[in-house]
Amino acid sequence: MLKTVTFTLMHFTIAFSVAYALTGSIAVGGLLAVVEPLCNAVGFHFHEKFWKRIEQGQPGDAALTHNWLHRHA
């Protein structure tokens, strides 16, 4: 649990620092530091669902993965 808390604090600090450095605004830095991790959490959820389908070998997924990997290699 401590590792999760320290990672979350680090993530918040980095997001705030980058936004503040780019904009000079504490408000924008704070907003981005809160919104960005929430967006990543939602994205991570769908990313995991996508990969779980591939790992479970859903019909058609192997061909999709195979074609995608060869186009982006």
PyMOL Python script that loads the backbone (N, CA, C, O; Angstrom):
from pymol import cmd

cmd.read_pdbstr("""\
ATOM      1  N   MET A   1       0.821  -1.198   0.000  1.00  0.00           N
ATOM      2  CA  MET A   1       0.000   0.000   0.000  1.00  0.00           C
ATOM      3  C   MET A   1       0.867   1.265   0.000  1.00  0.00           C
ATOM      4  O   MET A   1       0.546   2.239  -0.680  1.00  0.00           O
ATOM      5  N   LEU A   2       1.939   1.245   0.746  1.00  0.00           N
ATOM      6  CA  LEU A   2       2.825   2.411   0.788  1.00  0.00           C
ATOM      7  C   LEU A   2       3.420   2.690  -0.587  1.00  0.00           C
ATOM      8  O   LEU A   2       3.565   3.846  -0.985  1.00  0.00           O
ATOM      9  N   LYS A   3       3.763   1.626  -1.308  1.00  0.00           N
ATOM     10  CA  LYS A   3       4.312   1.786  -2.655  1.00  0.00           C
ATOM     11  C   LYS A   3       3.295   2.475  -3.564  1.00  0.00           C
ATOM     12  O   LYS A   3       3.667   3.333  -4.365  1.00  0.00           O
ATOM     13  N   THR A   4       2.024   2.113  -3.449  1.00  0.00           N
ATOM     14  CA  THR A   4       0.970   2.726  -4.259  1.00  0.00           C
ATOM     15  C   THR A   4       0.825   4.205  -3.924  1.00  0.00           C
ATOM     16  O   THR A   4       0.694   5.037  -4.822  1.00  0.00           O
ATOM     17  N   VAL A   5       0.847   4.529  -2.653  1.00  0.00           N
ATOM     18  CA  VAL A   5       0.709   5.926  -2.217  1.00  0.00           C
ATOM     19  C   VAL A   5       1.892   6.758  -2.715  1.00  0.00           C
ATOM     20  O   VAL A   5       1.698   7.859  -3.229  1.00  0.00           O
ATOM     21  N   THR A   6       3.096   6.248  -2.569  1.00  0.00           N
ATOM     22  CA  THR A   6       4.263   7.020  -3.000  1.00  0.00           C
ATOM     23  C   THR A   6       4.282   7.166  -4.523  1.00  0.00           C
ATOM     24  O   THR A   6       4.680   8.213  -5.035  1.00  0.00           O
ATOM     25  N   PHE A   7       3.856   6.129  -5.253  1.00  0.00           N
ATOM     26  CA  PHE A   7       3.792   6.240  -6.710  1.00  0.00           C
ATOM     27  C   PHE A   7       2.767   7.290  -7.117  1.00  0.00           C
ATOM     28  O   PHE A   7       3.015   8.085  -8.023  1.00  0.00           O
ATOM     29  N   THR A   8       1.609   7.295  -6.445  1.00  0.00           N
ATOM     30  CA  THR A   8       0.560   8.270  -6.743  1.00  0.00           C
ATOM     31  C   THR A   8       1.061   9.688  -6.477  1.00  0.00           C
ATOM     32  O   THR A   8       0.823  10.589  -7.282  1.00  0.00           O
ATOM     33  N   LEU A   9       1.742   9.891  -5.374  1.00  0.00           N
ATOM     34  CA  LEU A   9       2.302  11.214  -5.066  1.00  0.00           C
ATOM     35  C   LEU A   9       3.346  11.630  -6.103  1.00  0.00           C
ATOM     36  O   LEU A   9       3.395  12.790  -6.513  1.00  0.00           O
ATOM     37  N   MET A  10       4.172  10.684  -6.519  1.00  0.00           N
ATOM     38  CA  MET A  10       5.177  10.991  -7.539  1.00  0.00           C
ATOM     39  C   MET A  10       4.490  11.370  -8.849  1.00  0.00           C
ATOM     40  O   MET A  10       4.879  12.344  -9.494  1.00  0.00           O
ATOM     41  N   HIS A  11       3.477  10.613  -9.242  1.00  0.00           N
ATOM     42  CA  HIS A  11       2.750  10.885 -10.477  1.00  0.00           C
ATOM     43  C   HIS A  11       2.106  12.270 -10.429  1.00  0.00           C
ATOM     44  O   HIS A  11       2.204  13.040 -11.384  1.00  0.00           O
ATOM     45  N   PHE A  12       1.453  12.577  -9.320  1.00  0.00           N
ATOM     46  CA  PHE A  12       0.832  13.891  -9.142  1.00  0.00           C
ATOM     47  C   PHE A  12       1.875  15.002  -9.243  1.00  0.00           C
ATOM     48  O   PHE A  12       1.651  16.005  -9.921  1.00  0.00           O
ATOM     49  N   THR A  13       3.005  14.828  -8.578  1.00  0.00           N
ATOM     50  CA  THR A  13       4.065  15.836  -8.569  1.00  0.00           C
ATOM     51  C   THR A  13       4.626  16.064  -9.963  1.00  0.00           C
ATOM     52  O   THR A  13       4.849  17.205 -10.368  1.00  0.00           O
ATOM     53  N   ILE A  14       4.855  14.985 -10.696  1.00  0.00           N
ATOM     54  CA  ILE A  14       5.391  15.118 -12.056  1.00  0.00           C
ATOM     55  C   ILE A  14       4.379  15.810 -12.965  1.00  0.00           C
ATOM     56  O   ILE A  14       4.736  16.724 -13.709  1.00  0.00           O
ATOM     57  N   ALA A  15       3.116  15.378 -12.908  1.00  0.00           N
ATOM     58  CA  ALA A  15       2.083  15.989 -13.750  1.00  0.00           C
ATOM     59  C   ALA A  15       1.943  17.479 -13.432  1.00  0.00           C
ATOM     60  O   ALA A  15       1.864  18.305 -14.341  1.00  0.00           O
ATOM     61  N   PHE A  16       1.911  17.818 -12.150  1.00  0.00           N
ATOM     62  CA  PHE A  16       1.805  19.227 -11.763  1.00  0.00           C
ATOM     63  C   PHE A  16       3.023  20.020 -12.242  1.00  0.00           C
ATOM     64  O   PHE A  16       2.879  21.114 -12.788  1.00  0.00           O
ATOM     65  N   SER A  17       4.206  19.474 -12.039  1.00  0.00           N
ATOM     66  CA  SER A  17       5.435  20.176 -12.401  1.00  0.00           C
ATOM     67  C   SER A  17       5.530  20.444 -13.896  1.00  0.00           C
ATOM     68  O   SER A  17       5.913  21.538 -14.310  1.00  0.00           O
ATOM     69  N   VAL A  18       5.187  19.459 -14.699  1.00  0.00           N
ATOM     70  CA  VAL A  18       5.244  19.634 -16.151  1.00  0.00           C
ATOM     71  C   VAL A  18       4.227  20.679 -16.598  1.00  0.00           C
ATOM     72  O   VAL A  18       4.553  21.568 -17.385  1.00  0.00           O
ATOM     73  N   ALA A  19       2.995  20.576 -16.099  1.00  0.00           N
ATOM     74  CA  ALA A  19       1.960  21.541 -16.489  1.00  0.00           C
ATOM     75  C   ALA A  19       2.321  22.948 -16.028  1.00  0.00           C
ATOM     76  O   ALA A  19       2.129  23.915 -16.765  1.00  0.00           O
ATOM     77  N   TYR A  20       2.840  23.063 -14.817  1.00  0.00           N
ATOM     78  CA  TYR A  20       3.229  24.379 -14.310  1.00  0.00           C
ATOM     79  C   TYR A  20       4.391  24.957 -15.116  1.00  0.00           C
ATOM     80  O   TYR A  20       4.404  26.147 -15.430  1.00  0.00           O
ATOM     81  N   ALA A  21       5.359  24.114 -15.446  1.00  0.00           N
ATOM     82  CA  ALA A  21       6.505  24.573 -16.233  1.00  0.00           C
ATOM     83  C   ALA A  21       6.075  25.047 -17.621  1.00  0.00           C
ATOM     84  O   ALA A  21       6.632  26.008 -18.152  1.00  0.00           O
ATOM     85  N   LEU A  22       5.097  24.384 -18.198  1.00  0.00           N
ATOM     86  CA  LEU A  22       4.644  24.752 -19.543  1.00  0.00           C
ATOM     87  C   LEU A  22       3.720  25.963 -19.554  1.00  0.00           C
ATOM     88  O   LEU A  22       3.713  26.731 -20.515  1.00  0.00           O
ATOM     89  N   THR A  23       2.939  26.137 -18.487  1.00  0.00           N
ATOM     90  CA  THR A  23       1.922  27.198 -18.493  1.00  0.00           C
ATOM     91  C   THR A  23       2.213  28.328 -17.510  1.00  0.00           C
ATOM     92  O   THR A  23       1.750  29.451 -17.711  1.00  0.00           O
ATOM     93  N   GLY A  24       2.966  28.050 -16.459  1.00  0.00           N
ATOM     94  CA  GLY A  24       3.188  29.049 -15.413  1.00  0.00           C
ATOM     95  C   GLY A  24       1.971  29.256 -14.526  1.00  0.00           C
ATOM     96  O   GLY A  24       1.925  30.205 -13.744  1.00  0.00           O
ATOM     97  N   SER A  25       0.990  28.378 -14.643  1.00  0.00           N
ATOM     98  CA  SER A  25      -0.257  28.532 -13.885  1.00  0.00           C
ATOM     99  C   SER A  25      -0.394  27.420 -12.845  1.00  0.00           C
ATOM    100  O   SER A  25      -0.352  26.234 -13.174  1.00  0.00           O
ATOM    101  N   ILE A  26      -0.559  27.823 -11.591  1.00  0.00           N
ATOM    102  CA  ILE A  26      -0.785  26.840 -10.528  1.00  0.00           C
ATOM    103  C   ILE A  26      -2.132  26.152 -10.734  1.00  0.00           C
ATOM    104  O   ILE A  26      -2.258  24.950 -10.500  1.00  0.00           O
ATOM    105  N   ALA A  27      -3.136  26.906 -11.170  1.00  0.00           N
ATOM    106  CA  ALA A  27      -4.474  26.335 -11.388  1.00  0.00           C
ATOM    107  C   ALA A  27      -4.435  25.264 -12.476  1.00  0.00           C
ATOM    108  O   ALA A  27      -4.983  24.176 -12.298  1.00  0.00           O
ATOM    109  N   VAL A  28      -3.793  25.568 -13.593  1.00  0.00           N
ATOM    110  CA  VAL A  28      -3.698  24.597 -14.687  1.00  0.00           C
ATOM    111  C   VAL A  28      -2.866  23.398 -14.241  1.00  0.00           C
ATOM    112  O   VAL A  28      -3.213  22.255 -14.538  1.00  0.00           O
ATOM    113  N   GLY A  29      -1.778  23.653 -13.536  1.00  0.00           N
ATOM    114  CA  GLY A  29      -0.948  22.557 -13.028  1.00  0.00           C
ATOM    115  C   GLY A  29      -1.720  21.638 -12.112  1.00  0.00           C
ATOM    116  O   GLY A  29      -1.618  20.416 -12.224  1.00  0.00           O
ATOM    117  N   GLY A  30      -2.494  22.212 -11.203  1.00  0.00           N
ATOM    118  CA  GLY A  30      -3.293  21.405 -10.279  1.00  0.00           C
ATOM    119  C   GLY A  30      -4.393  20.643 -10.986  1.00  0.00           C
ATOM    120  O   GLY A  30      -4.628  19.471 -10.693  1.00  0.00           O
ATOM    121  N   LEU A  31      -5.073  21.304 -11.921  1.00  0.00           N
ATOM    122  CA  LEU A  31      -6.140  20.639 -12.664  1.00  0.00           C
ATOM    123  C   LEU A  31      -5.588  19.474 -13.481  1.00  0.00           C
ATOM    124  O   LEU A  31      -6.151  18.380 -13.472  1.00  0.00           O
ATOM    125  N   LEU A  32      -4.503  19.710 -14.175  1.00  0.00           N
ATOM    126  CA  LEU A  32      -3.909  18.647 -14.978  1.00  0.00           C
ATOM    127  C   LEU A  32      -3.417  17.499 -14.103  1.00  0.00           C
ATOM    128  O   LEU A  32      -3.555  16.332 -14.470  1.00  0.00           O
ATOM    129  N   ALA A  33      -2.851  17.824 -12.959  1.00  0.00           N
ATOM    130  CA  ALA A  33      -2.337  16.786 -12.057  1.00  0.00           C
ATOM    131  C   ALA A  33      -3.451  15.897 -11.524  1.00  0.00           C
ATOM    132  O   ALA A  33      -3.199  14.749 -11.157  1.00  0.00           O
ATOM    133  N   VAL A  34      -4.680  16.409 -11.474  1.00  0.00           N
ATOM    134  CA  VAL A  34      -5.813  15.610 -11.010  1.00  0.00           C
ATOM    135  C   VAL A  34      -6.485  14.883 -12.188  1.00  0.00           C
ATOM    136  O   VAL A  34      -6.806  13.699 -12.087  1.00  0.00           O
ATOM    137  N   VAL A  35      -6.693  15.591 -13.289  1.00  0.00           N
ATOM    138  CA  VAL A  35      -7.433  15.035 -14.424  1.00  0.00           C
ATOM    139  C   VAL A  35      -6.620  13.984 -15.172  1.00  0.00           C
ATOM    140  O   VAL A  35      -7.165  12.948 -15.554  1.00  0.00           O
ATOM    141  N   GLU A  36      -5.349  14.224 -15.386  1.00  0.00           N
ATOM    142  CA  GLU A  36      -4.515  13.309 -16.178  1.00  0.00           C
ATOM    143  C   GLU A  36      -4.468  11.895 -15.593  1.00  0.00           C
ATOM    144  O   GLU A  36      -4.642  10.937 -16.346  1.00  0.00           O
ATOM    145  N   PRO A  37      -4.244  11.719 -14.293  1.00  0.00           N
ATOM    146  CA  PRO A  37      -4.267  10.353 -13.755  1.00  0.00           C
ATOM    147  C   PRO A  37      -5.637   9.685 -13.870  1.00  0.00           C
ATOM    148  O   PRO A  37      -5.715   8.471 -14.060  1.00  0.00           O
ATOM    149  N   LEU A  38      -6.706  10.454 -13.759  1.00  0.00           N
ATOM    150  CA  LEU A  38      -8.039   9.880 -13.926  1.00  0.00           C
ATOM    151  C   LEU A  38      -8.244   9.382 -15.354  1.00  0.00           C
ATOM    152  O   LEU A  38      -8.793   8.301 -15.567  1.00  0.00           O
ATOM    153  N   CYS A  39      -7.805  10.167 -16.323  1.00  0.00           N
ATOM    154  CA  CYS A  39      -7.903   9.742 -17.725  1.00  0.00           C
ATOM    155  C   CYS A  39      -7.061   8.498 -17.969  1.00  0.00           C
ATOM    156  O   CYS A  39      -7.489   7.592 -18.683  1.00  0.00           O
ATOM    157  N   ASN A  40      -5.874   8.445 -17.388  1.00  0.00           N
ATOM    158  CA  ASN A  40      -5.028   7.260 -17.532  1.00  0.00           C
ATOM    159  C   ASN A  40      -5.673   6.031 -16.908  1.00  0.00           C
ATOM    160  O   ASN A  40      -5.546   4.931 -17.444  1.00  0.00           O
ATOM    161  N   ALA A  41      -6.363   6.200 -15.786  1.00  0.00           N
ATOM    162  CA  ALA A  41      -7.029   5.068 -15.145  1.00  0.00           C
ATOM    163  C   ALA A  41      -8.116   4.498 -16.044  1.00  0.00           C
ATOM    164  O   ALA A  41      -8.259   3.279 -16.148  1.00  0.00           O
ATOM    165  N   VAL A  42      -8.881   5.366 -16.693  1.00  0.00           N
ATOM    166  CA  VAL A  42      -9.920   4.910 -17.617  1.00  0.00           C
ATOM    167  C   VAL A  42      -9.277   4.223 -18.828  1.00  0.00           C
ATOM    168  O   VAL A  42      -9.715   3.152 -19.248  1.00  0.00           O
ATOM    169  N   GLY A  43      -8.239   4.847 -19.379  1.00  0.00           N
ATOM    170  CA  GLY A  43      -7.535   4.241 -20.504  1.00  0.00           C
ATOM    171  C   GLY A  43      -6.947   2.889 -20.147  1.00  0.00           C
ATOM    172  O   GLY A  43      -6.996   1.957 -20.950  1.00  0.00           O
ATOM    173  N   PHE A  44      -6.394   2.776 -18.956  1.00  0.00           N
ATOM    174  CA  PHE A  44      -5.802   1.516 -18.500  1.00  0.00           C
ATOM    175  C   PHE A  44      -6.866   0.425 -18.415  1.00  0.00           C
ATOM    176  O   PHE A  44      -6.611  -0.721 -18.786  1.00  0.00           O
ATOM    177  N   HIS A  45      -8.048   0.773 -17.933  1.00  0.00           N
ATOM    178  CA  HIS A  45      -9.148  -0.189 -17.827  1.00  0.00           C
ATOM    179  C   HIS A  45      -9.461  -0.803 -19.199  1.00  0.00           C
ATOM    180  O   HIS A  45      -9.560  -2.023 -19.326  1.00  0.00           O
ATOM    181  N   PHE A  46      -9.614   0.039 -20.214  1.00  0.00           N
ATOM    182  CA  PHE A  46      -9.934  -0.464 -21.545  1.00  0.00           C
ATOM    183  C   PHE A  46      -8.756  -1.186 -22.182  1.00  0.00           C
ATOM    184  O   PHE A  46      -8.947  -2.141 -22.935  1.00  0.00           O
ATOM    185  N   HIS A  47      -7.557  -0.744 -21.889  1.00  0.00           N
ATOM    186  CA  HIS A  47      -6.350  -1.422 -22.374  1.00  0.00           C
ATOM    187  C   HIS A  47      -6.290  -2.842 -21.828  1.00  0.00           C
ATOM    188  O   HIS A  47      -5.978  -3.781 -22.560  1.00  0.00           O
ATOM    189  N   GLU A  48      -6.585  -2.996 -20.556  1.00  0.00           N
ATOM    190  CA  GLU A  48      -6.589  -4.326 -19.929  1.00  0.00           C
ATOM    191  C   GLU A  48      -7.680  -5.221 -20.520  1.00  0.00           C
ATOM    192  O   GLU A  48      -7.445  -6.405 -20.765  1.00  0.00           O
ATOM    193  N   LYS A  49      -8.862  -4.664 -20.749  1.00  0.00           N
ATOM    194  CA  LYS A  49      -9.945  -5.442 -21.353  1.00  0.00           C
ATOM    195  C   LYS A  49      -9.550  -5.926 -22.748  1.00  0.00           C
ATOM    196  O   LYS A  49      -9.799  -7.076 -23.111  1.00  0.00           O
ATOM    197  N   PHE A  50      -8.938  -5.044 -23.517  1.00  0.00           N
ATOM    198  CA  PHE A  50      -8.492  -5.388 -24.865  1.00  0.00           C
ATOM    199  C   PHE A  50      -7.492  -6.541 -24.824  1.00  0.00           C
ATOM    200  O   PHE A  50      -7.634  -7.519 -25.558  1.00  0.00           O
ATOM    201  N   TRP A  51      -6.479  -6.420 -23.961  1.00  0.00           N
ATOM    202  CA  TRP A  51      -5.443  -7.457 -23.899  1.00  0.00           C
ATOM    203  C   TRP A  51      -5.969  -8.752 -23.299  1.00  0.00           C
ATOM    204  O   TRP A  51      -5.501  -9.830 -23.666  1.00  0.00           O
ATOM    205  N   LYS A  52      -6.926  -8.673 -22.391  1.00  0.00           N
ATOM    206  CA  LYS A  52      -7.513  -9.894 -21.832  1.00  0.00           C
ATOM    207  C   LYS A  52      -8.226 -10.676 -22.929  1.00  0.00           C
ATOM    208  O   LYS A  52      -8.135 -11.902 -22.977  1.00  0.00           O
ATOM    209  N   ARG A  53      -8.934  -9.974 -23.808  1.00  0.00           N
ATOM    210  CA  ARG A  53      -9.601 -10.643 -24.936  1.00  0.00           C
ATOM    211  C   ARG A  53      -8.572 -11.327 -25.827  1.00  0.00           C
ATOM    212  O   ARG A  53      -8.784 -12.460 -26.259  1.00  0.00           O
ATOM    213  N   ILE A  54      -7.476 -10.659 -26.104  1.00  0.00           N
ATOM    214  CA  ILE A  54      -6.442 -11.245 -26.962  1.00  0.00           C
ATOM    215  C   ILE A  54      -5.822 -12.465 -26.287  1.00  0.00           C
ATOM    216  O   ILE A  54      -5.620 -13.496 -26.928  1.00  0.00           O
ATOM    217  N   GLU A  55      -5.522 -12.348 -25.002  1.00  0.00           N
ATOM    218  CA  GLU A  55      -4.892 -13.452 -24.274  1.00  0.00           C
ATOM    219  C   GLU A  55      -5.829 -14.654 -24.135  1.00  0.00           C
ATOM    220  O   GLU A  55      -5.367 -15.793 -24.061  1.00  0.00           O
ATOM    221  N   GLN A  56      -7.115 -14.412 -24.100  1.00  0.00           N
ATOM    222  CA  GLN A  56      -8.079 -15.510 -23.993  1.00  0.00           C
ATOM    223  C   GLN A  56      -8.364 -16.146 -25.346  1.00  0.00           C
ATOM    224  O   GLN A  56      -9.069 -17.152 -25.435  1.00  0.00           O
ATOM    225  N   GLY A  57      -7.809 -15.551 -26.399  1.00  0.00           N
ATOM    226  CA  GLY A  57      -7.956 -16.130 -27.719  1.00  0.00           C
ATOM    227  C   GLY A  57      -9.354 -16.036 -28.283  1.00  0.00           C
ATOM    228  O   GLY A  57      -9.867 -17.006 -28.840  1.00  0.00           O
ATOM    229  N   GLN A  58      -9.977 -14.880 -28.146  1.00  0.00           N
ATOM    230  CA  GLN A  58     -11.306 -14.689 -28.718  1.00  0.00           C
ATOM    231  C   GLN A  58     -11.242 -14.879 -30.234  1.00  0.00           C
ATOM    232  O   GLN A  58     -10.249 -14.503 -30.857  1.00  0.00           O
ATOM    233  N   PRO A  59     -12.272 -15.448 -30.831  1.00  0.00           N
ATOM    234  CA  PRO A  59     -12.271 -15.644 -32.286  1.00  0.00           C
ATOM    235  C   PRO A  59     -12.017 -14.334 -33.018  1.00  0.00           C
ATOM    236  O   PRO A  59     -12.637 -13.310 -32.728  1.00  0.00           O
ATOM    237  N   GLY A  60     -11.109 -14.386 -33.956  1.00  0.00           N
ATOM    238  CA  GLY A  60     -10.779 -13.209 -34.750  1.00  0.00           C
ATOM    239  C   GLY A  60      -9.695 -12.349 -34.143  1.00  0.00           C
ATOM    240  O   GLY A  60      -9.066 -11.572 -34.862  1.00  0.00           O
ATOM    241  N   ASP A  61      -9.452 -12.455 -32.842  1.00  0.00           N
ATOM    242  CA  ASP A  61      -8.456 -11.610 -32.192  1.00  0.00           C
ATOM    243  C   ASP A  61      -7.039 -11.937 -32.640  1.00  0.00           C
ATOM    244  O   ASP A  61      -6.217 -11.035 -32.797  1.00  0.00           O
ATOM    245  N   ALA A  62      -6.744 -13.216 -32.848  1.00  0.00           N
ATOM    246  CA  ALA A  62      -5.391 -13.600 -33.241  1.00  0.00           C
ATOM    247  C   ALA A  62      -5.044 -12.994 -34.586  1.00  0.00           C
ATOM    248  O   ALA A  62      -3.937 -12.488 -34.772  1.00  0.00           O
ATOM    249  N   ALA A  63      -5.978 -13.039 -35.528  1.00  0.00           N
ATOM    250  CA  ALA A  63      -5.725 -12.453 -36.842  1.00  0.00           C
ATOM    251  C   ALA A  63      -5.568 -10.946 -36.727  1.00  0.00           C
ATOM    252  O   ALA A  63      -4.702 -10.355 -37.373  1.00  0.00           O
ATOM    253  N   LEU A  64      -6.402 -10.325 -35.907  1.00  0.00           N
ATOM    254  CA  LEU A  64      -6.314  -8.886 -35.700  1.00  0.00           C
ATOM    255  C   LEU A  64      -4.957  -8.512 -35.126  1.00  0.00           C
ATOM    256  O   LEU A  64      -4.305  -7.591 -35.616  1.00  0.00           O
ATOM    257  N   THR A  65      -4.532  -9.223 -34.092  1.00  0.00           N
ATOM    258  CA  THR A  65      -3.246  -8.951 -33.463  1.00  0.00           C
ATOM    259  C   THR A  65      -2.112  -9.205 -34.440  1.00  0.00           C
ATOM    260  O   THR A  65      -1.183  -8.403 -34.535  1.00  0.00           O
ATOM    261  N   HIS A  66      -2.179 -10.308 -35.162  1.00  0.00           N
ATOM    262  CA  HIS A  66      -1.133 -10.660 -36.114  1.00  0.00           C
ATOM    263  C   HIS A  66      -0.992  -9.566 -37.173  1.00  0.00           C
ATOM    264  O   HIS A  66       0.115  -9.113 -37.463  1.00  0.00           O
ATOM    265  N   ASN A  67      -2.121  -9.148 -37.748  1.00  0.00           N
ATOM    266  CA  ASN A  67      -2.078  -8.104 -38.777  1.00  0.00           C
ATOM    267  C   ASN A  67      -1.573  -6.787 -38.212  1.00  0.00           C
ATOM    268  O   ASN A  67      -0.777  -6.105 -38.857  1.00  0.00           O
ATOM    269  N   TRP A  68      -2.022  -6.420 -37.020  1.00  0.00           N
ATOM    270  CA  TRP A  68      -1.598  -5.156 -36.415  1.00  0.00           C
ATOM    271  C   TRP A  68      -0.107  -5.163 -36.148  1.00  0.00           C
ATOM    272  O   TRP A  68       0.586  -4.190 -36.446  1.00  0.00           O
ATOM    273  N   LEU A  69       0.395  -6.263 -35.583  1.00  0.00           N
ATOM    274  CA  LEU A  69       1.818  -6.346 -35.247  1.00  0.00           C
ATOM    275  C   LEU A  69       2.677  -6.248 -36.493  1.00  0.00           C
ATOM    276  O   LEU A  69       3.730  -5.611 -36.455  1.00  0.00           O
ATOM    277  N   HIS A  70       2.269  -6.854 -37.589  1.00  0.00           N
ATOM    278  CA  HIS A  70       3.066  -6.823 -38.799  1.00  0.00           C
ATOM    279  C   HIS A  70       3.013  -5.456 -39.478  1.00  0.00           C
ATOM    280  O   HIS A  70       3.987  -5.050 -40.111  1.00  0.00           O
ATOM    281  N   ARG A  71       1.909  -4.750 -39.362  1.00  0.00           N
ATOM    282  CA  ARG A  71       1.827  -3.409 -39.941  1.00  0.00           C
ATOM    283  C   ARG A  71       2.616  -2.399 -39.148  1.00  0.00           C
ATOM    284  O   ARG A  71       3.089  -1.416 -39.720  1.00  0.00           O
ATOM    285  N   HIS A  72       2.781  -2.604 -37.822  1.00  0.00           N
ATOM    286  CA  HIS A  72       3.422  -1.613 -36.969  1.00  0.00           C
ATOM    287  C   HIS A  72       4.822  -2.041 -36.528  1.00  0.00           C
ATOM    288  O   HIS A  72       5.396  -1.427 -35.629  1.00  0.00           O
ATOM    289  N   ALA A  73       5.358  -3.048 -37.128  1.00  0.00           N
ATOM    290  CA  ALA A  73       6.704  -3.510 -36.748  1.00  0.00           C
ATOM    291  C   ALA A  73       7.767  -2.749 -37.492  1.00  0.00           C
ATOM    292  O   ALA A  73       8.956  -3.002 -37.300  1.00  0.00           O
TER     293      ALA A  73
END
""", "prot")
cmd.dss("prot")
cmd.show_as("cartoon", "prot")
cmd.util.cbc("prot")
cmd.orient("prot")
